[in-house]
Amino acid sequence: MASEPLQIPLDQLQHAFNLVLRHVEAAAGDTVTLEHDYFWSVPGDELYDVPNEPSTLTIGQLSESWQHLKGLLADEDRAVGYHLIWLADVIRAIGQNTVS
């Protein structure tokens, strides 16, 4: 399964994100409603260990992930890499809620 590491230009990633977000905004308006709050999560050290089935599942909470992002919006100097994880939690839920 070994392959070259995937390299993603951040400007292209940002452009793709903006395109998809505009699509969701056109369909849903200014706000999305997420029906579920809790979700299953695979710990980071097991997430990409594909040859081995995860032995542990944890529970995540969308409202908690959103609170971390709102904290970042209130103080942009607090940005850390883990904000991408919290952002991904919320984006995944929106994507699964608006699959069209």
Helices and strands as residue ranges (DSSP letters): H 10-28, E 38-41, H 44-47, E 58-61, H 62-74, G 76-78, H 83-97
